[in-house]
Amino acid sequence: MEEGIKIIEYKIRDADLNISRKINKKICDKYKVIPIKQENNKTIVLGYGIKEDAEEYLRFIYNNEIILNKVSKSNYEYLRNIIFGVEDERFKDTLIYNAIMRNASDIHFEPHEKEVDVRYRINGGLILVNKMLLSEYITLASKIKLQANMDISEKRKPQDGKILINYDNNNYDLRVSSIPVVYGEKIVIRILYSNNFNYRLEDLYFSKEKLELVRKIMSLKKGLVLVNGPTGSGKSTTLYTILKEINKEDINITTLEDPVEAIIPNINQMSLNKKLDINFSNGLKNILRQDPDVIMVGEVRDEETAKISVRASITGHKVYTTIHTSTPREVFFRLEDMGVKQYLLRDSIVGIISQRLIKTLCKNCKKEDTKNSYKGIKLYKKIGCSYCNYSGYESRKLISAIYFLDEKYDELNIYKDKSCLSNLGMKEDLESLLKIGEISFEDYISFMKGEGLDEYL
């Protein structure tokens, strides 16, 4: 049976569920086979340890020629669990628990013409982890909406809901959002790891020199500290880690967030609420009446929030917040666009942390890159395996440029000198990761070009 069988690896994207589901999990386990798709009136079937009478049985079921492909045990089990997982009564819970185990930030249910893709956002990228038929998804979507206290009969307009779960003795807050799309309802579940925040500054991969700068910024009793970067660059994690470290009995720390993503003991955390008209600007005004020493504002989004944050930092408060800009230098321009005067910015801003996250290679499958060369460094490239869901990546690490704005910056003309407060400090972190084989040369080049640092390559 094994002779002449081609060895190949398949991904879930290769599977046609209408073909695969002509058998069930019980038959799959009996014959050790998974029908994957049809090509030229032939049924492609994969398996591991395929039983002798499997081909005869499958020829009877599909009524055409059977092409058997042998796969590795891990590839077989990976596809078996995905394709037939929907038969499990606890399929919905399994999808959520697997996402938590893999530290996913979101679960996307995306209906298409014939099938529904289930993707996890892991390490900043979306990875296909499951597929199901539209008929199966309709039932699953109703279960999710029911648990989130959403209207299961309403499918024509967007809805929001919330689910609280306990998994492995930890509590998780799930924010559910649904929108109507061409082939049904797209549902996204955001996972908030609210009670499981245990990072330290040393865990964020700051270099020794950058860690010293962060601690200098933290040691100041007043002033404005801004963390800038795009969505999904770990800004909230950095702020929470800083707050956790400065959290002492003799100071009052109050936060204003949208929403509260992690609960930190002994810190007063306030969430925005549209129904009660609690936004960043009026929420911040109320916090200032609560005698705070340290304030964390989730994001500077509007003119009033910007002005109140700057005023609070000048009048004796330490204010931490985030802002969406590409470089530390652009922080000044963005705040000026929001109506804050130049002289107030010079007096208020004491530190800027510009950061990004870069994907690190899967240790299980990365291979040496012999096509490229750079400074005599041994380079690696991504491959992909079942361990990393064929993405080639394992996790992400922080890349940063940090500025402690002391007196010397008063002498520099931030508005004329384009090299002032740039992201060049990120190059040091990138090269460190390249030297130890944690990132690929392609990703190194792509990152440098993406940050406008081509001239330093």
HELIX and SHEET records of a PDB file:
HELIX    1   1 ILE A   12  ASP A   14  5                                   3    
HELIX    2   2 LEU A   17  SER A   20  1                                   4    
HELIX    3   3 LYS A   25  TYR A   31  1                                   7    
HELIX    4   4 ALA A   54  TYR A   62  1                                   9    
HELIX    5   5 LYS A   73  ILE A   83  1                                  11    
HELIX    6   6 GLY A   85  GLU A   87  5                                   3    
HELIX    7   7 PHE A   91  MET A  101  1                                  11    
HELIX    8   8 LEU A  134  GLN A  147  1                                  14    
HELIX    9   9 LEU A  201  LEU A  204  5                                   4    
HELIX   10  10 LYS A  208  SER A  219  1                                  12    
HELIX   11  11 LYS A  235  ILE A  246  1                                  12    
HELIX   12  12 PHE A  280  LEU A  288  1                                   9    
HELIX   13  13 GLU A  303  ILE A  314  1                                  12    
HELIX   14  14 PRO A  328  ASP A  337  1                                  10    
HELIX   15  15 GLN A  342  SER A  348  1                                   7    
HELIX   16  16 SER A  386  CYS A  388  5                                   3    
HELIX   17  17 GLU A  407  ASP A  410  5                                   4    
HELIX   18  18 MET A  426  LYS A  435  1                                  10    
HELIX   19  19 PHE A  441  GLY A  450  1                                  10    
HELIX   20  20 ASP A  454  TYR A  456  5                                   3    
SHEET    1   A 4 LYS A   6  ILE A   7  0                                        
SHEET    2   A 4 GLU A  65  LYS A  70  1                                        
SHEET    3   A 4 LYS A  42  GLY A  47  1                                        
SHEET    4   A 4 VAL A  33  GLU A  39 -1                                        
SHEET    1   B 6 GLY A 125  LEU A 133  0                                        
SHEET    2   B 6 GLU A 115  ILE A 122 -1                                        
SHEET    3   B 6 ASP A 106  PRO A 111 -1                                        
SHEET    4   B 6 GLY A 184  LEU A 192 -1                                        
SHEET    5   B 6 ASN A 170  VAL A 181 -1                                        
SHEET    6   B 6 GLN A 159  TYR A 167 -1                                        
SHEET    1   C 7 ASN A 268  SER A 271  0                                        
SHEET    2   C 7 ILE A 253  GLU A 257  1                                        
SHEET    3   C 7 VAL A 294  VAL A 297  1                                        
SHEET    4   C 7 LYS A 318  ILE A 323  1                                        
SHEET    5   C 7 GLY A 223  ASN A 228  1                                        
SHEET    6   C 7 ILE A 349  LEU A 361  1                                        
SHEET    7   C 7 TYR A 393  PHE A 404 -1                                        
SHEET    1   D 2 LYS A 367  GLU A 368  0                                        
SHEET    2   D 2 TYR A 380  LYS A 381 -1                                        
END                                                                             
